[in-house]
């Protein structure tokens, strides 16, 4: 899978830009705030239907304008297609070959991209939400059905939580809450089942990659659903379908009303990451945690390759300066294996092979303008 051409119109700080990309490594070099990351963000929007940097679409529109667009010509094993991401009139439009898609789930996964930013190296140190987002991104790009159920679950959860606040004030009846409980139970059953299956696929890959990167024992990745505890304090077994989840929501209703939020469910799930029985989030050194994070991201790439039968596009957003030479090498092995990669850095010395390297198509970025690909002597 590769992008042949990327076009930006009033996207972030780009008034207009057309970038012809090489099949392998593409390096975007320039000072901070020049717009390098915005290029990678545009590709991710074309992949996932939204940004990995912000939840506010309005931030993607160039200051002083009312609309933005990113468009790419994509080559896949099944043929070529055009993907387009537009923002206009306060609405998002997702198009495939010029035809607007009604649901984001129908758009996701046509261009598959994995973004790796410096904050991903803190995947283990961050709150549970960061690890859920990692899992959701990996599974959504592998399965439009997962993206659909995730969107449905979040929409119903938001309605239920609003109703809980009103219910606590005595302004709503139990009948309405029961309807939402039933709807939420169906989506919770789908999400929890698909997450458990996803970790069964992702976990062993992450464990093997961690062992190769660190020379230590394999990383253990376990799905830890947010469920009522047993007598020993550990979570109970995964509920058997919607009926099991409905029972949980019904039994926790008074607690939920008191808290004015939903106590149990996939929105509070966690990934357990251990090394020889020790919780890496608590007992791991910074080096161990970063190696585990890198293994998780590489596993995401491997998982999506298995699902789609071709490698996703890799977006490396200023992460090279955060990695030692050995871990950089692990990333660049992907490039050598035929992964189209878009890389940002502040200096040509960050390229594999140094400033004189011929392994990358080189682009200079300055103040929302892109020049390139450049001959090596002009860098």
C-alpha positions in Angstrom: 0.0 0.0 0.0 1.4 3.4 -0.9 0.4 7.0 -1.6 1.4 8.3 -5.0 0.2 11.9 -4.5 -1.0 14.0 -1.6 -2.8 17.3 -2.0 -3.6 19.8 0.7 -5.9 22.8 0.5 -6.2 25.2 3.5 -5.3 22.4 5.8 -3.6 23.7 8.9 -0.9 26.1 7.7 -1.0 25.0 4.0 -2.8 27.2 1.6 -2.1 24.7 -1.2 0.4 21.9 -1.6 0.9 18.9 -3.9 3.4 16.3 -2.9 4.5 13.4 -5.0 5.7 10.6 -2.7 8.3 7.9 -3.2 7.3 4.2 -2.5 9.8 3.9 0.3 11.1 6.5 2.8 10.0 10.1 2.4 11.8 12.6 4.8 10.3 16.0 5.6 12.9 18.2 7.2 12.5 21.6 8.6 12.4 23.7 11.8 9.8 23.4 14.4 6.3 24.9 13.6 7.1 24.8 9.8 4.3 22.3 9.1 6.0 19.0 8.9 3.6 17.2 11.3 0.6 18.7 9.5 1.5 16.6 6.4 1.5 13.4 8.5 -1.7 14.5 10.2 -3.4 15.0 6.8 -2.5 11.4 5.8 -3.9 10.1 9.1 -7.1 12.0 8.5 -7.4 10.3 5.1 -6.8 6.9 6.9 -9.0 7.2 10.0 -11.4 10.0 9.2 -9.9 12.2 12.0 -6.7 13.5 13.5 -4.4 11.7 16.0 -3.5 15.1 17.4 -6.8 16.8 18.2 -10.5 16.0 18.6 -11.5 19.4 17.3 -11.9 19.3 13.5 -12.0 23.1 13.4 -8.3 23.3 14.3 -7.5 21.6 11.0 -8.9 24.5 8.9 -6.3 27.2 8.0 -6.8 30.4 10.0 -9.0 32.9 8.2 -10.7 30.3 5.9 -13.9 28.3 6.2 -13.0 25.0 4.7 -10.1 22.5 4.4 -9.4 19.5 2.3 -6.8 16.7 2.0 -6.8 14.3 -0.9 -4.6 11.3 -1.9 -4.2 8.9 -4.7 -3.6 5.5 -3.2 -2.2 2.3 -4.7 -3.3 -1.0 -3.2 -3.0 -4.6 -4.3 -6.6 -4.4 -5.4 -6.1 -1.3 -7.5 -6.0 2.5 -7.2 -8.5 4.7 -5.3 -8.8 8.4 -4.4 -9.5 9.2 -0.7 -10.6 12.7 0.4 -11.2 14.4 3.7 -13.1 17.7 3.7 -14.2 20.1 6.3 -16.8 22.8 5.3 -19.7 24.5 6.9 -18.8 22.9 10.2 -19.2 19.4 8.8 -16.9 16.6 7.9 -17.1 14.9 4.5 -15.3 11.6 3.7 -15.1 10.6 0.1 -14.0 7.5 -1.8 -13.4 8.0 -5.5 -15.5 11.2 -5.3 -18.5 9.6 -3.6 -19.3 10.7 0.0 -19.5 8.0 2.6 -22.4 8.1 5.1 -20.5 6.5 7.9 -16.9 7.0 9.0 -16.7 3.2 9.4 -17.2 2.8 5.6 -14.3 5.1 5.1 -11.8 3.8 7.6 -9.3 1.2 6.4 -9.2 2.1 2.7 -5.9 3.9 3.2 -4.3 2.2 6.2 -1.7 4.3 8.2 0.0 3.9 11.5 1.1 7.1 13.2 4.0 7.0 15.7 4.6 10.2 17.6 6.8 11.0 20.7 3.8 10.7 23.0 3.4 7.1 21.9 6.6 6.3 23.7 4.8 7.2 26.9 2.1 4.7 26.1 2.7 2.8 29.3 3.1 5.9 31.6 -0.1 7.5 30.4 -3.7 6.9 31.7 -5.7 3.9 30.6 -7.4 6.0 28.0 -4.1 6.2 26.0 -3.9 2.4 25.8 -7.6 2.1 24.8 -7.0 4.6 22.0 -4.0 2.5 20.8 -6.2 -0.6 20.7 -9.1 1.2 19.1 -7.0 2.6 16.4 -5.4 -0.7 15.6 -8.7 -2.6 15.5 -10.7 0.1 13.7 -8.4 0.2 10.7 -8.5 -3.6 10.6 -12.3 -3.8 10.8 -14.9 -1.3 9.7 -17.4 -3.2 11.9 -15.2 -2.5 15.0 -15.2 1.2 14.1 -19.0 1.1 13.7 -19.6 -0.6 17.1 -17.1 1.7 18.8 -18.9 4.8 17.5 -22.3 3.4 18.5 -21.1 2.5 22.0 -19.8 6.0 22.6 -22.9 7.7 21.4 -25.2 5.5 23.6 -22.8 5.9 26.5 -22.9 9.7 26.2 -26.8 9.6 26.2 -26.8 7.3 29.2 -24.5 9.5 31.2 -26.6 12.6 30.5 -29.7 10.7 31.5 -28.0 9.5 34.8 -27.5 13.2 35.8 -31.1 14.0 35.1 -32.2 10.8 36.8 -30.3 11.7 39.9 -32.3 15.0 40.0 -35.6 13.0 39.7 -36.3 14.4 36.2 -36.5 11.1 34.3 -38.1 7.7 34.7 -36.4 4.3 35.0 -38.1 3.1 31.7 -35.9 5.4 29.6 -32.8 4.3 31.3 -33.7 0.6 30.8 -33.9 1.2 27.0 -30.4 2.7 27.0 -29.1 -0.1 29.2 -30.3 -2.6 26.6 -28.8 -0.8 23.7 -25.5 -0.2 25.5 -25.3 -3.9 26.5 -25.5 -5.0 22.9 -22.6 -2.7 21.9 -20.5 -3.5 25.0 -20.8 -7.2 24.1 -19.5 -6.6 20.6 -16.7 -4.3 21.7 -15.4 -6.5 24.5 -15.5 -9.6 22.3 -13.6 -7.9 19.5 -11.1 -6.4 21.9 -10.4 -9.8 23.4 -9.9 -11.3 20.0 -7.7 -8.3 19.0 -5.4 -8.8 21.9 -5.1 -12.5 21.0 -3.7 -11.4 17.6 -1.7 -8.3 18.8 -0.3 -9.6 22.1 1.9 -12.4 20.8 3.4 -10.1 18.1 4.2 -7.5 20.7 5.7 -10.1 23.0 8.0 -11.5 20.3 9.1 -8.0 19.1 9.8 -6.9 22.6 12.1 -9.9 23.1 13.9 -9.1 19.9 14.3 -5.4 20.8 15.4 -5.9 24.4 17.0 -9.3 24.6 14.7 -9.9 27.5 11.7 -12.1 28.1 8.6 -11.5 25.9 6.2 -8.8 26.9 2.8 -10.1 28.1 -0.2 -8.1 26.9 -3.5 -8.9 28.5 -7.0 -7.5 28.0 -8.4 -6.3 31.3 -12.1 -5.4 30.9 -13.7 -3.0 33.4 -16.0 -5.4 35.3 -17.4 -5.7 38.9 -14.7 -7.3 41.1 -14.8 -10.8 42.6 -14.2 -11.5 46.2 -10.5 -11.4 45.7 -10.7 -8.0 44.1 -9.9 -9.2 40.5 -12.3 -8.6 37.6 -14.8 -11.3 37.0 -15.1 -13.2 33.7 -16.2 -11.5 30.5 -20.0 -11.4 30.4 -21.6 -13.9 28.1 -23.2 -11.7 25.5 -25.6 -8.7 25.8 -27.6 -10.4 28.6 -24.5 -10.5 30.8 -23.8 -6.9 30.2 -27.4 -5.9 30.8 -27.2 -7.6 34.1 -24.1 -5.6 35.1 -25.7 -2.3 34.0 -28.9 -3.1 35.9 -27.1 -4.2 39.1 -24.8 -1.1 39.1 -27.6 1.4 38.4 -27.8 2.9 41.8 -24.0 3.3 42.0 -24.1 4.9 38.5 -26.8 7.3 39.6 -24.9 8.3 42.7 -21.7 8.9 40.5 -23.7 10.3 37.6 -21.6 8.2 35.2 -21.4 4.6 34.0 -19.1 2.7 36.3 -18.4 -0.5 34.2 -18.0 -1.1 30.6 -15.5 -1.0 27.6 -15.0 2.8 28.1 -13.0 1.9 31.3 -11.1 -1.1 29.9 -7.3 -1.4 30.4 -4.4 -3.3 28.9 -2.2 -5.1 31.3 1.5 -5.1 30.3 3.8 -7.3 32.3 7.4 -8.5 32.1 8.1 -11.8 33.9 5.1 -11.0 36.1 6.0 -7.4 37.0 3.7 -4.6 35.9 5.8 -2.5 33.5 3.6 0.6 34.1 4.6 0.5 37.8 8.0 -1.2 38.0 9.5 -0.8 34.5 12.3 1.6 33.9 11.9 4.4 31.3 13.9 2.3 28.8 11.8 -0.8 29.4 8.6 1.2 29.0 9.7 2.8 25.8 10.8 -0.6 24.4 7.4 -2.0 25.2 5.7 1.0 23.6 7.8 0.5 20.4 6.9 -3.2 20.4 3.2 -2.4 20.6 3.4 0.0 17.7 5.4 -2.5 15.6 2.8 -5.1 16.5 0.1 -2.8 15.2 1.8 -2.6 11.9 2.2 -6.4 11.8 -1.5 -6.9 12.7 -2.7 -4.6 10.0 -0.4 -6.2 7.5 -1.9 -9.6 8.3 -5.5 -8.3 8.1 -5.1 -6.4 4.8 -2.5 -8.5 3.1 -0.2 -5.5 2.5 1.8 -3.1 4.7 0.2 0.1 6.0 1.8 3.5 5.5 4.0 4.4 8.4 4.0 7.9 9.8 7.0 8.7 12.0 6.4 12.1 13.6 9.7 13.3 15.1 10.3 10.1 17.0 13.9 9.4 15.8 15.5 11.8 18.2 13.7 9.9 21.0 15.1 6.5 20.1 18.6 5.1 20.4 20.4 3.7 17.4 19.3 0.2 18.0 15.6 1.0 18.2 15.9 3.3 15.2 17.3 0.3 13.3 14.2 -1.7 14.2 12.0 0.9 12.6 14.1 1.2 9.5 13.9 -2.5 8.9 10.3 -1.9 8.1 11.3 0.6 5.4 13.8 -1.9 3.9 10.9 -4.4 3.9 8.9 -2.2 1.6 6.8 0.0 3.9 6.1 3.4 2.6 7.2 5.8 5.4 6.7 9.5 5.9 9.2 10.8 8.4 9.6 14.2 10.0 12.8 15.6 11.6 14.5 18.9 12.2 17.8 18.0 10.6 19.2 15.9 7.7 21.5 14.1 10.2 18.5 12.2 11.5 18.1 10.3 8.2 19.2 6.6 8.1 22.8 6.8 6.8 23.2 10.5 7.8 23.0 13.7 5.7 24.4 12.2 2.6 22.0 9.2 2.6 20.4 8.3 -0.7 17.8 6.0 1.0 15.1 8.7 1.3 13.2 11.0 -0.9 14.0 14.4 0.7 11.6 17.3 1.2 12.4 20.7 2.7 9.5 22.2 4.7 9.3 25.9 5.7 6.4 28.1 6.7 3.7 25.9 5.1 5.6 25.2 1.9 7.1 22.0 0.7 10.0 21.7 -1.8 11.1 18.4 -3.2 12.0 15.7 -3.7 15.4 17.3 -3.6 18.7 15.9 -4.9 21.1 15.0 -2.2 23.4 17.8 -3.0 20.7 20.4 -2.4 19.8 19.3 1.1 
